[in-house]
Amino acid sequence: MGLTVRVISPDKTVWDSEAEEVILPSTTGQVGILPGHAPLLTALDTGVMRVRANKDWQPIALMGGFAEVEENEVTILVNGAERGDAIALEEARTEFEAAQQQLAAVQNGPSHDKIKAEQGLKRARARYQAAGGNA
């Protein structure tokens, strides 16, 4: 018996399939989910979720949200999500490097600019890692 995993963003369902294992980027660290997991509700950070389906790992970039685990069903509601196989690696690398430069440029500026740049960097890093890059 496996897990039923659904990743739902406001504009589309990114994943809706069976899986053997899920690793989530919760706000308190990585959380692994296997069949028979205890009920759980957790906040998700911006990062990469990994789903093992048919013995292959599929990365999905998540842009924050919540996950609920109950009776071998994992429901993930997120602000945005993108499958790693749908992200162009070079484009994601360029965006990640630009986000790093943006953060460096606002280090001594207003705190709201720094926070915005840090969030942009987290999103760019998640997309780059999901596409297969090392960030």
C-alpha positions as a printed NumPy array, in Angstrom:
array([[  0.   ,   0.   ,   0.   ],
       [  1.452,   3.362,  -1.035],
       [  0.658,   6.993,  -0.539],
       [ -1.756,   9.108,  -2.532],
       [ -0.002,  12.436,  -3.058],
       [ -1.64 ,  15.63 ,  -4.298],
       [  0.178,  18.938,  -4.777],
       [ -2.324,  21.713,  -5.415],
       [ -1.491,  25.337,  -6.212],
       [ -4.051,  28.108,  -6.823],
       [ -3.901,  27.693, -10.599],
       [ -3.322,  23.943, -11.124],
       [ -2.792,  20.505,  -9.668],
       [  0.941,  19.879, -10.03 ],
       [  0.958,  16.239,  -8.853],
       [ -1.844,  13.74 ,  -8.257],
       [ -0.533,  10.207,  -8.159],
       [  0.578,   7.279,  -6.037],
       [  4.019,   7.357,  -4.424],
       [  6.169,   5.218,  -2.138],
       [  7.739,   8.101,  -0.199],
       [  7.655,  11.891,   0.113],
       [ 10.19 ,  14.307,   1.585],
       [  8.765,  17.732,   2.432],
       [ 10.535,  21.048,   3.183],
       [  8.698,  21.938,   6.378],
       [  9.408,  25.142,   8.264],
       [ 11.129,  23.063,  10.964],
       [ 13.278,  20.961,   8.603],
       [ 12.88 ,  18.077,   6.172],
       [ 10.022,  15.652,   6.92 ],
       [  9.915,  12.172,   5.419],
       [  6.545,  10.528,   4.868],
       [  6.119,   6.775,   4.349],
       [  2.937,   4.668,   4.213],
       [  1.39 ,   4.346,   7.662],
       [  2.665,   7.752,   8.825],
       [  0.867,   9.276,  11.795],
       [ -1.573,  12.094,  11.036],
       [  0.284,  15.369,  10.57 ],
       [ -0.37 ,  18.983,   9.646],
       [  2.728,  21.074,   8.934],
       [  3.648,  24.421,   7.425],
       [  5.92 ,  24.21 ,   4.387],
       [  8.844,  26.452,   3.585],
       [  9.946,  27.442,   0.11 ],
       [ 12.098,  24.557,  -1.044],
       [ 12.211,  21.271,  -2.925],
       [  9.81 ,  18.432,  -2.235],
       [ 10.919,  14.997,  -3.417],
       [  8.457,  12.27 ,  -4.377],
       [  9.544,   8.659,  -4.954],
       [  7.199,   7.058,  -7.456],
       [  8.023,   3.857,  -9.338],
       [ 11.456,   3.845,  -7.635],
       [ 12.387,   7.214,  -9.244],
       [ 12.69 ,  10.492,  -7.324],
       [ 10.779,  13.448,  -8.773],
       [ 11.678,  16.928,  -7.457],
       [  8.996,  19.606,  -7.165],
       [  9.771,  23.218,  -6.242],
       [  7.296,  24.444,  -3.604],
       [  6.726,  28.108,  -2.777],
       [  5.447,  27.684,   0.773],
       [  2.14 ,  26.341,   2.017],
       [  0.785,  23.496,   4.14 ],
       [  0.775,  19.702,   4.072],
       [ -1.683,  17.318,   5.678],
       [ -1.003,  13.61 ,   6.116],
       [ -3.908,  11.358,   7.023],
       [ -4.601,   7.681,   6.266],
       [ -1.892,   7.368,   3.569],
       [ -3.077,  10.529,   1.824],
       [ -0.715,  13.484,   1.557],
       [ -2.427,  16.719,   0.532],
       [ -0.149,  19.664,  -0.143],
       [ -1.636,  23.128,  -0.627],
       [  0.94 ,  25.648,  -1.807],
       [  1.217,  29.22 ,  -3.048],
       [  3.039,  27.943,  -6.133],
       [  4.694,  24.749,  -7.348],
       [  6.627,  23.554, -10.361],
       [  7.817,  20.084, -11.301],
       [ 11.557,  19.839, -11.766],
       [ 11.191,  18.263, -15.216],
       [  9.271,  21.37 , -16.363],
       [ 12.056,  23.806, -15.38 ],
       [ 14.846,  24.7  , -17.808],
       [ 18.112,  24.222, -15.906],
       [ 20.028,  27.095, -17.543],
       [ 17.139,  29.527, -17.101],
       [ 16.844,  28.53 , -13.428],
       [ 20.625,  28.931, -12.947],
       [ 20.516,  32.425, -14.471],
       [ 17.596,  33.414, -12.229],
       [ 19.41 ,  32.028,  -9.164],
       [ 22.577,  34.003,  -9.942],
       [ 20.525,  37.171, -10.53 ],
       [ 18.741,  36.663,  -7.19 ],
       [ 22.118,  36.288,  -5.43 ],
       [ 23.308,  39.557,  -6.999],
       [ 20.071,  41.304,  -6.032],
       [ 20.476,  40.227,  -2.403],
       [ 24.089,  41.405,  -2.362],
       [ 23.021,  44.767,  -3.807],
       [ 20.487,  45.463,  -1.034],
       [ 22.494,  44.232,   1.987],
       [ 22.901,  47.764,   3.337],
       [ 19.508,  49.025,   2.158],
       [ 16.097,  49.1  ,   3.837],
       [ 15.101,  45.905,   5.653],
       [ 11.985,  45.361,   3.502],
       [ 14.173,  45.316,   0.354],
       [ 16.47 ,  42.782,   1.993],
       [ 13.542,  40.56 ,   3.03 ],
       [ 12.083,  40.71 ,  -0.484],
       [ 15.484,  39.806,  -1.989],
       [ 15.915,  36.903,   0.468],
       [ 12.495,  35.523,  -0.493],
       [ 13.369,  35.872,  -4.179],
       [ 16.612,  33.985,  -3.574],
       [ 14.764,  31.152,  -1.789],
       [ 12.334,  30.818,  -4.715],
       [ 15.14 ,  30.896,  -7.293],
       [ 17.188,  28.342,  -5.296],
       [ 14.201,  25.967,  -5.052],
       [ 13.581,  26.155,  -8.809],
       [ 17.292,  25.651,  -9.587],
       [ 17.59 ,  22.657,  -7.229],
       [ 14.384,  21.078,  -8.581],
       [ 15.746,  21.439, -12.123],
       [ 18.86 ,  19.523, -11.082],
       [ 21.264,  22.303, -10.159],
       [ 23.482,  22.372,  -7.084],
       [ 22.761,  25.483,  -5.039]])
